Amino acid sequence: MAQMVRVQNFTVSGDGYGSGEGQSLDRPFGHADPGALFAWAGATAHWPTRTDPGGTYGLDDYCTRDFTNNIGAEIMGRNKFGPQRGPWENHDWQGWWGDEPPFHTPVFVLTHHVRPSFTLGDTTFQFLDASPEDALARAFEAAGGKDVRIGGGVATVREFLDADLVDAMHVAVSPVEIGRGERLWTSPDDLVDRFHLERIPSPSGVVHHFFWRR
């Protein structure tokens, strides 16, 4: 089976925003409340950082479990890695995920200011100043025959969509509004010229949008 480029479990607000304004070290999603935006995923039985027993099953939990299914590498933008802009002031800070990041694969961070790669747990972060096509070639090589996930943020997902490099996409639309920030779309119907779209509502209030190439 051919390797695919996937967007998986990408969550936006009801008005289409994936993050708010004013990103900082303490507020990765700016003024938006990530607890509300990702409540659907955090409530599931297989949420990776769950420490309490229990959690929901059903469609939301299936999507949570599917996040890592057949993923061999991830590509993310610099703003998903951290809030810094411009040249790196130092290399001590290594992202928001602690000593055991949830990726467990090679991660390629797109940035105009490259820095040395490093490994935390079983995740290696590499920094590329590259086009989407060149970054994807590197990621496919590292993925060992598995799929490549485009992890975000919004600008990076849009960049790969605009380059027509995405094969399948799952976007969870959360029943909250952010109002301003980085917007994935005005309407999911913006993408139906290139993708089939299936919308499946969940009891949690989120609506799962599944896209695959026509």
VMD Tcl script that draws the C-alpha trace (Angstrom):
set ca {
  {0.00 0.00 0.00}
  {1.32 3.44 -0.91}
  {2.34 5.81 1.83}
  {-0.25 8.47 2.58}
  {-0.14 12.02 3.86}
  {-2.70 12.41 6.64}
  {-4.05 15.10 8.90}
  {-5.33 13.30 12.00}
  {-7.46 14.52 14.93}
  {-6.93 18.15 13.96}
  {-9.41 20.15 16.06}
  {-10.96 23.50 15.17}
  {-13.68 25.63 16.68}
  {-17.16 25.91 15.27}
  {-16.06 29.10 13.51}
  {-13.08 27.38 11.93}
  {-10.14 28.46 14.12}
  {-7.44 26.06 15.23}
  {-5.86 28.50 17.69}
  {-6.38 31.98 19.03}
  {-4.31 35.14 19.05}
  {-1.42 35.89 21.38}
  {0.48 32.60 21.56}
  {3.01 32.52 24.38}
  {5.02 30.01 26.38}
  {2.20 29.69 28.91}
  {-0.61 29.84 26.34}
  {0.19 27.63 23.32}
  {-3.26 28.35 21.82}
  {-3.25 32.07 22.55}
  {-6.48 33.43 23.97}
  {-8.35 30.20 23.09}
  {-9.10 27.68 25.84}
  {-7.54 24.34 24.84}
  {-9.49 22.57 27.58}
  {-12.75 23.48 25.84}
  {-11.42 22.96 22.32}
  {-10.07 19.46 23.04}
  {-12.63 18.35 25.64}
  {-13.90 15.67 23.26}
  {-10.48 13.99 23.10}
  {-9.50 14.47 26.73}
  {-12.63 12.64 27.84}
  {-11.82 9.47 25.92}
  {-10.53 6.25 27.43}
  {-7.40 6.25 25.27}
  {-6.34 9.89 25.60}
  {-2.51 9.56 25.84}
  {-2.12 11.68 28.96}
  {-5.06 10.17 30.85}
  {-4.03 9.33 34.43}
  {-7.46 8.43 35.85}
  {-9.30 5.20 35.01}
  {-12.41 5.33 32.87}
  {-13.11 7.60 29.95}
  {-15.53 7.41 27.05}
  {-15.63 4.93 24.17}
  {-17.36 5.19 20.82}
  {-16.38 7.35 17.85}
  {-14.38 9.93 19.81}
  {-12.26 7.22 21.39}
  {-11.79 5.48 18.04}
  {-10.38 8.70 16.60}
  {-8.09 9.15 19.60}
  {-6.71 5.62 19.16}
  {-6.34 6.12 15.40}
  {-4.00 9.09 15.93}
  {-0.89 6.87 15.86}
  {-2.19 4.15 13.54}
  {0.41 3.47 10.80}
  {2.14 6.84 11.34}
  {5.89 6.74 10.73}
  {6.75 10.45 10.88}
  {5.19 13.83 11.59}
  {5.69 17.25 10.01}
  {4.80 20.29 12.10}
  {5.28 24.03 11.86}
  {7.52 25.97 14.18}
  {4.57 27.50 16.03}
  {3.39 24.03 17.07}
  {6.86 23.32 18.43}
  {7.08 26.54 20.43}
  {6.16 30.24 20.67}
  {9.56 31.67 19.72}
  {9.92 33.77 16.57}
  {13.02 34.62 14.56}
  {16.49 33.24 15.32}
  {16.69 30.87 18.28}
  {17.96 32.68 21.37}
  {19.16 29.37 22.84}
  {18.66 25.65 22.31}
  {17.84 24.72 25.91}
  {14.06 24.77 25.53}
  {12.84 21.61 23.78}
  {9.11 22.01 23.26}
  {5.92 21.74 25.27}
  {5.83 17.94 25.66}
  {8.25 17.10 28.47}
  {10.67 14.19 28.46}
  {8.28 11.79 26.70}
  {6.60 13.55 23.75}
  {3.47 11.83 22.40}
  {4.77 11.41 18.84}
  {7.09 8.35 19.13}
  {8.35 8.92 15.57}
  {10.74 11.27 13.80}
  {9.27 14.81 13.80}
  {10.26 17.38 11.18}
  {9.79 20.98 12.28}
  {9.51 23.52 9.46}
  {11.39 26.73 10.25}
  {13.46 29.38 8.51}
  {15.90 29.18 11.44}
  {17.27 25.66 11.69}
  {18.85 24.26 14.84}
  {20.49 20.93 15.75}
  {18.24 17.91 16.05}
  {17.65 16.27 19.44}
  {15.88 13.23 20.85}
  {13.44 13.00 23.76}
  {12.27 9.50 24.63}
  {11.68 7.80 21.29}
  {10.93 11.05 19.42}
  {13.63 12.81 17.40}
  {13.02 16.41 16.37}
  {14.71 17.62 13.18}
  {14.50 21.20 11.94}
  {14.14 21.93 8.23}
  {14.10 25.04 6.09}
  {12.37 23.33 3.20}
  {9.39 23.42 0.86}
  {6.44 21.14 1.65}
  {7.54 18.81 -1.16}
  {11.12 18.54 0.10}
  {10.03 18.14 3.73}
  {7.62 15.40 2.71}
  {10.35 13.54 0.83}
  {12.48 13.56 3.99}
  {9.55 12.45 6.13}
  {8.58 9.60 3.77}
  {12.15 8.32 3.88}
  {12.18 8.42 7.68}
  {8.71 6.85 8.00}
  {9.87 3.39 6.94}
  {6.97 2.76 4.60}
  {4.31 4.10 6.98}
  {2.19 7.24 6.57}
  {3.24 10.80 7.32}
  {1.05 12.95 9.57}
  {0.81 16.71 9.05}
  {0.45 17.73 12.67}
  {-0.23 21.44 12.39}
  {-0.63 24.19 13.26}
  {-3.16 25.76 10.97}
  {-0.64 27.50 8.68}
  {1.22 24.23 8.09}
  {-1.95 22.27 7.33}
  {-3.00 25.02 4.92}
  {0.43 24.99 3.29}
  {0.20 21.27 2.54}
  {-3.40 21.58 1.38}
  {-2.46 24.43 -0.93}
  {0.36 22.30 -2.34}
  {-2.20 19.50 -2.93}
  {-0.16 17.03 -0.88}
  {-2.80 15.79 1.59}
  {-4.43 12.42 0.88}
  {-6.81 12.11 3.84}
  {-7.85 14.38 6.67}
  {-9.80 14.09 9.90}
  {-10.92 17.37 11.46}
  {-12.96 17.48 14.67}
  {-15.16 20.58 14.86}
  {-15.68 21.48 18.50}
  {-18.84 23.28 19.69}
  {-16.96 26.38 20.86}
  {-16.16 29.65 19.13}
  {-12.79 31.41 19.21}
  {-13.59 34.48 17.10}
  {-10.08 35.34 15.95}
  {-6.70 33.72 15.44}
  {-5.54 31.16 12.87}
  {-8.42 29.94 10.75}
  {-8.40 26.65 8.88}
  {-11.49 27.40 6.80}
  {-14.56 29.54 6.41}
  {-16.52 26.33 5.70}
  {-15.43 22.70 5.30}
  {-17.27 22.81 1.98}
  {-14.36 24.91 0.72}
  {-12.50 21.61 0.21}
  {-15.11 19.46 -1.52}
  {-13.76 20.30 -4.96}
  {-10.82 18.00 -4.16}
  {-12.10 15.78 -1.35}
  {-15.07 13.64 -0.52}
  {-16.46 14.74 2.85}
  {-18.36 12.74 5.45}
  {-19.65 14.48 8.58}
  {-20.41 12.34 11.64}
  {-21.75 13.99 14.82}
  {-20.73 12.60 18.19}
  {-22.66 12.63 21.50}
  {-19.85 14.80 22.89}
  {-21.07 17.66 20.67}
  {-18.12 17.50 18.31}
  {-18.70 16.81 14.61}
  {-16.04 14.64 12.98}
  {-15.21 15.58 9.40}
  {-13.51 12.90 7.30}
  {-11.98 13.94 3.99}
  {-10.44 11.71 1.34}
  {-9.27 12.47 -2.17}
  {-11.74 12.31 -5.03}
}
mol new
graphics top color blue
foreach p $ca { graphics top sphere $p radius 0.5 }
foreach p [lrange $ca 0 end-1] q [lrange $ca 1 end] { graphics top cylinder $p $q radius 0.2 }
display resetview
